[in-house]
């Protein structure tokens, strides 16, 4: 009898993870309950992206936010002077892996930043997760289930101890949070947004923030993927004009091919379970969402052409916590072990691709601005004819002038724990990087001039 009880105990305790829910009758009411704010300058669009990199990325991003919060931002709205700060003007906040924790925490605790610093940055999360496996004692029993993994347990820990049991429905409308993960079967970027949850026939707003961040930071081999459930009702795709056109052009147009592939994949009801890992596998700096935003149907391009709101400033801010530890493998005859090879394969090529994406972002920003310099404006460009040259701001360890400080930062570990000495190093360098960033200095100067001469 005792043996039978022990066998049934995992099921009695509910060993299954908390899956996403289908859209239901509560969906509209959930949307209506989201929070809004009026203290934003509608003449700017401010997008900020936090890279991956464990606690290193979370801490660096958080300290950057602290510095941005110190920058006074004053503007006139409806005849009233609004005293704000630069951090509070963020419209979109994107996070990957470690950066997803800072992005999510900013949406929840912008007025009490010490909460996240105490609960995550200053804490040994790795040790806490190990302890959570054993206490409460039923957690270890739950891990015996094939459907409940260490990543599910981590998501539960984040839900209770980092994000205070908050769901996506508890987020404000602004800034809009963009948590990145990677769909393993398709190799595509998957964002925790309602548009992407629509592919699953699912309701994002009732989903927990903790598991979303767990998926974004689930590095392969070390951590299992997070699983989401599909509730899709299959459709006749050929009834959709966009699909028919894409299908016709899919041989010659690679974008059309992948669009059709994704529509067909998610429309297939036999694909009931979808598995997601670290967002850094396809984009470790969150820049693809910016490039997509600048495309024809992207959110940045749509804002540029919004006729009822003139755009004066486009701010694209990238916090790159990428490290580059001194390599030791080439000093030895023995080839690296499997785990090291996985780490190299998943990080170094992506870091190089991220650098190319940042170059592309700056080029597109320049092209947008060049259209404003023309004396002839069409109806399409008249909305942003007074747009200033876009501000492409990057905070990166590469910009540290002091050799020893730069080397120390580039050798910080990718883990969920930094020592107090390592955190103090970041606290030392981040204000210097923010102060010396030329594009940010240009932005601060124009903000001051805007108010003085308006």
C-alpha positions as CSV (number, residue, x, y, z in Angstrom):
1,X,0.0,0.0,0.0
2,X,2.8,2.4,0.9
3,X,4.5,1.6,-2.5
4,X,1.3,2.3,-4.3
5,X,0.9,5.6,-2.5
6,X,4.4,6.7,-3.4
7,X,3.7,5.8,-7.1
8,X,0.5,7.8,-7.1
9,X,1.9,10.8,-5.1
10,X,3.3,12.7,-8.1
11,X,-0.1,12.6,-9.7
12,X,-1.9,13.5,-6.4
13,X,0.4,16.6,-6.1
14,X,-0.3,17.7,-9.6
15,X,3.0,17.1,-11.4
16,X,2.0,18.7,-14.7
17,X,3.3,22.2,-15.6
18,X,1.0,25.2,-15.9
19,X,0.2,25.2,-19.6
20,X,-1.2,28.1,-21.5
21,X,-5.0,28.4,-21.7
22,X,-7.2,28.7,-24.8
23,X,-9.0,31.9,-25.7
24,X,-12.3,32.0,-24.0
25,X,-15.2,34.3,-22.9
26,X,-12.9,36.1,-20.5
27,X,-10.5,37.3,-23.2
28,X,-12.2,40.7,-23.8
29,X,-12.6,41.6,-20.1
30,X,-8.9,40.8,-19.6
31,X,-7.9,43.3,-22.3
32,X,-10.0,45.9,-20.7
33,X,-8.3,45.5,-17.3
34,X,-4.8,46.5,-18.6
35,X,-3.3,49.6,-17.1
36,X,-2.7,52.8,-19.1
37,X,-0.6,55.9,-18.5
38,X,-0.9,59.5,-19.8
39,X,2.6,60.7,-18.9
40,X,4.2,59.8,-22.2
41,X,5.5,62.1,-24.9
42,X,3.6,60.9,-28.0
43,X,6.0,62.7,-30.3
44,X,8.7,60.1,-29.7
45,X,9.0,56.3,-30.2
46,X,11.5,54.7,-27.8
47,X,12.5,51.1,-28.3
48,X,15.0,49.4,-25.9
49,X,16.4,45.9,-26.3
50,X,18.3,43.9,-23.6
51,X,20.6,41.1,-24.7
52,X,21.1,37.7,-23.2
53,X,23.8,36.7,-20.7
54,X,22.3,35.5,-17.4
55,X,22.7,37.7,-14.4
56,X,25.4,39.7,-16.2
57,X,22.8,40.8,-18.7
58,X,20.0,41.4,-16.2
59,X,22.3,43.5,-14.0
60,X,23.8,45.5,-16.8
61,X,20.3,46.3,-18.2
62,X,19.0,47.2,-14.8
63,X,21.8,49.6,-14.1
64,X,21.3,51.2,-17.5
65,X,17.6,51.8,-16.6
66,X,18.8,53.3,-13.3
67,X,21.0,55.7,-15.2
68,X,18.2,56.6,-17.7
69,X,15.9,57.3,-14.8
70,X,18.3,60.0,-13.6
71,X,18.1,61.8,-17.0
72,X,15.5,64.5,-16.6
73,X,12.9,64.5,-19.4
74,X,10.5,67.5,-19.5
75,X,7.9,68.1,-22.2
76,X,4.7,69.9,-22.9
77,X,1.5,67.9,-23.4
78,X,-1.9,69.5,-23.9
79,X,-0.6,72.8,-22.6
80,X,0.8,71.2,-19.4
81,X,4.4,70.8,-18.5
82,X,5.2,67.1,-17.7
83,X,8.3,66.4,-15.6
84,X,9.4,62.9,-16.3
85,X,12.6,61.0,-17.0
86,X,14.1,59.2,-20.0
87,X,13.4,55.7,-18.7
88,X,9.7,56.4,-18.2
89,X,9.4,57.3,-21.9
90,X,10.2,53.7,-23.1
91,X,7.5,52.5,-25.4
92,X,8.7,49.0,-26.2
93,X,11.1,46.9,-24.1
94,X,12.6,43.7,-25.5
95,X,14.4,41.1,-23.5
96,X,16.2,37.8,-24.2
97,X,17.4,35.3,-21.7
98,X,18.9,37.2,-18.8
99,X,17.7,40.4,-20.3
100,X,14.1,39.2,-20.3
101,X,14.1,39.3,-16.5
102,X,15.2,42.9,-16.4
103,X,12.6,43.9,-19.1
104,X,9.8,42.1,-17.3
105,X,10.8,43.6,-13.9
106,X,10.9,47.1,-15.3
107,X,7.3,46.8,-16.4
108,X,6.3,45.6,-12.9
109,X,8.5,47.7,-10.6
110,X,9.6,50.9,-12.3
111,X,9.0,52.9,-9.1
112,X,10.6,50.4,-6.7
113,X,13.7,49.2,-8.5
114,X,15.2,47.7,-5.3
115,X,12.7,44.9,-5.4
116,X,14.2,43.3,-8.5
117,X,17.7,44.0,-7.3
118,X,17.1,42.2,-4.0
119,X,15.1,39.3,-5.5
120,X,17.3,38.6,-8.5
121,X,20.4,40.6,-9.2
122,X,21.9,40.4,-5.7
123,X,20.8,36.8,-5.2
124,X,22.4,33.5,-6.1
125,X,19.6,32.3,-8.3
126,X,21.5,29.1,-9.2
127,X,21.7,28.1,-5.5
128,X,18.1,29.2,-4.9
129,X,16.9,27.0,-7.8
130,X,18.8,24.0,-6.4
131,X,17.3,24.6,-3.0
132,X,13.8,24.9,-4.5
133,X,14.2,21.4,-6.0
134,X,14.3,20.0,-2.5
135,X,12.0,22.4,-0.6
136,X,9.1,22.2,-0.5
137,X,9.8,18.4,-0.5
138,X,7.2,17.5,-3.1
139,X,9.1,19.4,-5.7
140,X,11.7,16.7,-6.0
141,X,8.8,14.1,-6.3
142,X,7.2,16.2,-9.1
143,X,10.5,16.1,-11.0
144,X,10.1,12.4,-11.3
145,X,7.3,13.0,-13.7
146,X,8.2,12.9,-17.4
147,X,6.1,15.9,-18.1
148,X,7.5,18.2,-15.4
149,X,11.1,19.4,-15.9
150,X,13.7,21.5,-14.1
151,X,12.8,24.4,-16.4
152,X,9.1,24.1,-15.4
153,X,10.3,24.2,-11.8
154,X,12.4,27.3,-12.5
155,X,9.5,29.0,-14.1
156,X,7.4,28.3,-11.0
157,X,10.2,29.7,-8.8
158,X,10.4,32.9,-10.9
159,X,6.6,33.2,-10.7
160,X,6.5,33.1,-6.9
161,X,9.8,34.7,-5.9
162,X,10.8,37.1,-8.7
163,X,7.5,38.4,-10.3
164,X,5.1,38.1,-7.3
165,X,2.7,35.8,-9.1
166,X,2.0,38.3,-11.9
167,X,0.5,37.3,-15.2
168,X,0.7,39.1,-18.6
169,X,-2.7,40.6,-17.8
170,X,-1.0,42.5,-14.9
171,X,1.4,44.3,-17.3
172,X,0.8,48.0,-18.3
173,X,0.0,48.8,-21.9
174,X,3.2,50.8,-22.0
175,X,5.9,49.9,-22.2
176,X,5.0,46.9,-24.3
177,X,6.9,43.9,-23.1
178,X,8.6,41.6,-25.8
179,X,10.0,38.4,-24.3
180,X,11.9,36.3,-26.9
181,X,12.2,32.5,-27.2
182,X,13.0,30.1,-30.0
183,X,10.6,27.6,-31.4
184,X,12.7,24.5,-31.6
185,X,10.9,22.7,-34.4
186,X,10.9,25.6,-36.8
187,X,14.0,27.5,-35.7
188,X,11.9,30.7,-35.7
189,X,11.8,33.5,-33.1
190,X,8.7,33.2,-30.9
191,X,7.6,36.3,-28.9
192,X,5.3,36.2,-25.9
193,X,2.8,38.5,-27.6
194,X,-0.8,37.9,-28.3
195,X,-0.1,37.9,-32.1
196,X,2.2,34.8,-31.5
197,X,-0.2,33.2,-29.0
198,X,-2.9,33.5,-31.7
199,X,-0.9,31.0,-33.7
200,X,-1.7,28.6,-30.8
201,X,-5.3,29.7,-30.4
202,X,-4.3,30.7,-26.9
203,X,-4.8,33.5,-24.5
204,X,-1.5,35.3,-23.5
205,X,-3.0,37.5,-20.8
206,X,-3.7,34.5,-18.4
207,X,-0.2,33.2,-18.8
208,X,2.5,33.5,-16.1
209,X,5.5,35.8,-16.5
210,X,7.8,33.4,-14.8
211,X,7.6,30.5,-17.3
212,X,8.0,33.0,-20.2
213,X,11.3,34.1,-18.8
214,X,12.2,30.5,-18.1
215,X,11.7,29.7,-21.7
216,X,13.7,32.7,-22.9
217,X,16.7,31.6,-20.8
218,X,16.4,27.8,-21.3
219,X,19.8,27.2,-22.8
220,X,19.9,23.8,-24.7
221,X,21.4,20.8,-22.9
222,X,21.6,22.6,-19.6
223,X,17.8,23.2,-19.4
224,X,14.8,21.6,-21.0
225,X,12.5,23.6,-23.3
226,X,9.2,25.0,-22.0
227,X,6.1,23.5,-23.6
228,X,3.0,25.3,-24.8
229,X,-0.2,23.7,-25.9
230,X,-2.0,24.4,-29.2
231,X,-5.8,25.0,-29.3
232,X,-5.9,25.9,-33.0
233,X,-9.0,25.1,-35.0
234,X,-7.7,24.3,-38.5
235,X,-8.6,26.7,-41.3
236,X,-8.7,26.5,-45.1
237,X,-5.5,28.4,-45.8
238,X,-6.3,28.9,-49.5
239,X,-9.2,31.2,-48.5
240,X,-6.6,33.7,-47.2
241,X,-5.3,36.1,-49.9
242,X,-2.0,36.6,-48.2
243,X,-1.3,32.9,-48.1
244,X,-2.4,32.3,-51.7
245,X,0.0,35.0,-52.9
246,X,2.8,33.8,-50.7
247,X,2.3,30.2,-51.9
248,X,2.5,31.3,-55.5
249,X,5.8,33.1,-54.8
250,X,7.3,30.6,-52.3
251,X,9.8,29.0,-54.7
252,X,11.5,32.3,-55.6
253,X,10.9,34.3,-52.4
254,X,12.4,32.8,-49.3
255,X,10.3,35.0,-47.0
256,X,7.1,33.8,-48.7
257,X,8.3,30.2,-48.3
258,X,8.8,30.6,-44.6
259,X,5.5,32.4,-44.2
260,X,3.7,29.5,-45.8
261,X,5.7,27.0,-43.8
262,X,4.8,28.6,-40.5
263,X,1.1,29.0,-41.4
264,X,0.9,25.4,-42.4
265,X,2.9,24.2,-39.3
266,X,0.7,26.0,-36.8
267,X,-2.5,25.1,-38.7
268,X,-1.7,21.4,-38.4
269,X,-3.7,20.1,-35.4
270,X,-1.3,17.1,-35.1
271,X,1.3,19.6,-33.9
272,X,-0.4,19.8,-30.5
273,X,2.6,20.6,-28.3
274,X,5.2,23.4,-29.1
275,X,8.6,23.5,-27.4
276,X,10.6,26.7,-26.7
277,X,14.2,27.3,-25.7
278,X,16.6,30.2,-25.2
279,X,15.7,33.2,-27.4
280,X,19.4,33.8,-28.0
281,X,19.5,30.8,-30.3
282,X,18.2,33.0,-33.1
283,X,18.8,36.5,-31.9
284,X,20.9,37.2,-28.8
285,X,20.4,41.0,-28.7
286,X,16.7,41.4,-29.6
287,X,17.5,43.4,-32.8
288,X,15.5,41.3,-35.2
289,X,12.3,42.6,-33.7
290,X,13.6,46.2,-34.5
291,X,14.4,45.2,-38.1
292,X,11.0,43.7,-38.4
293,X,9.5,46.8,-36.9
294,X,11.2,48.9,-39.6
295,X,9.7,46.7,-42.4
296,X,6.5,47.5,-44.3
297,X,4.1,46.1,-41.7
298,X,6.3,46.6,-38.7
299,X,5.3,48.6,-35.6
300,X,8.0,51.2,-36.2
301,X,7.0,51.7,-39.8
302,X,3.4,52.0,-38.8
303,X,4.2,54.6,-36.2
304,X,6.1,56.6,-38.8
305,X,3.0,56.8,-41.0
306,X,0.5,57.4,-38.2
307,X,-1.2,60.5,-39.5
308,X,-2.7,61.7,-36.2
309,X,0.5,61.7,-34.3
310,X,3.6,63.5,-35.7
311,X,6.9,61.8,-34.9
312,X,9.9,63.9,-33.9
313,X,12.2,61.4,-32.3
314,X,12.9,57.7,-33.0
315,X,15.1,56.2,-30.3
316,X,16.6,52.7,-30.7
317,X,18.6,51.7,-27.6
318,X,20.5,48.4,-27.5
319,X,22.1,47.1,-24.2
320,X,24.6,44.5,-25.3
321,X,26.0,42.4,-22.3
322,X,27.8,40.1,-24.6
323,X,31.0,38.7,-23.2
324,X,34.1,37.3,-24.9
325,X,36.1,35.3,-22.5
326,X,39.7,34.6,-23.3
327,X,39.7,31.3,-25.3
328,X,41.8,28.5,-23.9
329,X,40.8,25.7,-26.3
330,X,43.3,26.6,-28.9
331,X,46.1,26.3,-26.4
332,X,45.5,22.6,-26.1
333,X,45.7,19.6,-28.5
334,X,42.6,18.0,-27.0
335,X,39.4,19.1,-28.8
336,X,36.7,20.8,-26.7
337,X,34.1,18.6,-25.1
338,X,30.5,18.4,-26.3
339,X,29.1,21.0,-23.9
340,X,31.7,23.5,-24.8
341,X,31.1,22.9,-28.5
342,X,27.3,23.5,-28.0
343,X,28.1,26.7,-26.2
344,X,30.5,27.9,-28.9
345,X,28.0,27.0,-31.7
346,X,25.1,28.7,-30.0
347,X,26.8,31.9,-29.0
348,X,29.8,33.0,-31.1
349,X,28.1,32.9,-34.6
350,X,25.0,34.6,-33.1
351,X,27.1,37.3,-31.6
352,X,28.6,38.0,-35.0
353,X,25.1,38.0,-36.6
354,X,23.9,40.4,-33.9
355,X,26.6,42.8,-34.8
356,X,25.5,42.7,-38.5
357,X,21.9,43.3,-37.4
358,X,23.0,46.4,-35.4
359,X,24.8,47.8,-38.5
360,X,21.6,47.1,-40.5
361,X,19.5,49.0,-37.9
362,X,21.7,52.1,-38.1
363,X,21.7,52.0,-42.0
364,X,17.9,51.8,-42.0
365,X,17.7,54.7,-39.5
366,X,19.9,56.8,-41.7
367,X,17.8,56.0,-44.8
368,X,14.6,57.0,-43.0
369,X,16.2,60.3,-42.0
370,X,17.4,61.0,-45.5
371,X,13.8,60.9,-46.7
372,X,13.1,63.8,-44.3
373,X,15.8,65.9,-46.0
374,X,14.0,66.1,-49.2
375,X,12.2,69.4,-50.0
376,X,9.4,67.3,-51.6
377,X,7.2,65.3,-49.3
378,X,4.4,62.9,-50.3
379,X,1.4,62.3,-48.1
380,X,3.2,59.1,-46.9
381,X,6.2,61.0,-45.6
382,X,4.6,64.2,-44.4
383,X,3.9,62.7,-40.9
384,X,7.6,62.5,-40.1
385,X,9.0,65.3,-42.2
386,X,10.2,66.9,-38.9
387,X,11.8,63.7,-37.7
388,X,15.3,64.2,-36.2
389,X,18.0,61.9,-37.2
390,X,17.2,58.6,-35.5
391,X,19.1,57.9,-32.3
392,X,20.8,54.5,-32.5
393,X,22.3,54.1,-29.0
394,X,24.4,51.2,-27.9
395,X,25.8,50.3,-24.5
396,X,28.5,47.6,-24.8
397,X,31.5,46.4,-23.0
398,X,33.5,47.0,-26.2
399,X,33.2,50.8,-25.6
400,X,35.1,50.7,-22.3
401,X,38.3,52.6,-22.8
402,X,40.2,51.2,-19.8
403,X,41.8,48.0,-20.9
404,X,41.7,46.2,-17.6
405,X,38.1,47.1,-16.9
406,X,37.1,46.1,-20.4
407,X,38.9,42.7,-20.1
408,X,37.3,42.1,-16.7
409,X,33.8,42.8,-18.1
410,X,34.3,40.7,-21.2
411,X,35.3,37.8,-18.9
412,X,32.3,37.9,-16.7
413,X,30.5,34.5,-16.5
414,X,27.2,33.7,-18.2
415,X,25.4,32.3,-15.2
416,X,22.6,33.2,-12.8
417,X,25.0,34.4,-10.1
418,X,27.6,37.2,-9.9
419,X,29.7,37.9,-6.8
420,X,29.4,41.3,-5.1
421,X,32.7,42.2,-6.6
422,X,31.5,41.4,-10.1
423,X,28.3,43.4,-9.6
424,X,30.3,46.4,-8.3
425,X,32.4,46.2,-11.5
426,X,29.2,46.6,-13.5
427,X,28.0,49.4,-11.2
428,X,31.3,51.1,-12.0
429,X,31.3,50.8,-15.7
430,X,27.7,51.3,-16.7
431,X,27.4,55.0,-15.6
432,X,30.7,55.6,-17.6
433,X,29.3,53.9,-20.7
434,X,26.0,55.8,-20.4
435,X,27.8,59.2,-19.9
436,X,30.2,58.6,-22.8
437,X,27.7,57.3,-25.4
438,X,27.7,59.9,-28.2
439,X,24.2,59.3,-29.5
440,X,22.7,59.4,-26.0
441,X,24.5,62.7,-25.4
442,X,23.0,64.0,-28.7
443,X,19.6,62.9,-27.5
444,X,19.9,64.6,-24.1
445,X,21.0,67.9,-25.8
446,X,18.1,67.9,-28.2
447,X,15.6,67.1,-25.4
448,X,17.0,70.1,-23.4
449,X,16.8,72.4,-26.5
450,X,13.3,71.2,-27.3
451,X,12.0,72.5,-24.0
452,X,14.0,75.6,-23.9
453,X,13.1,76.9,-27.3
454,X,9.6,75.5,-27.7
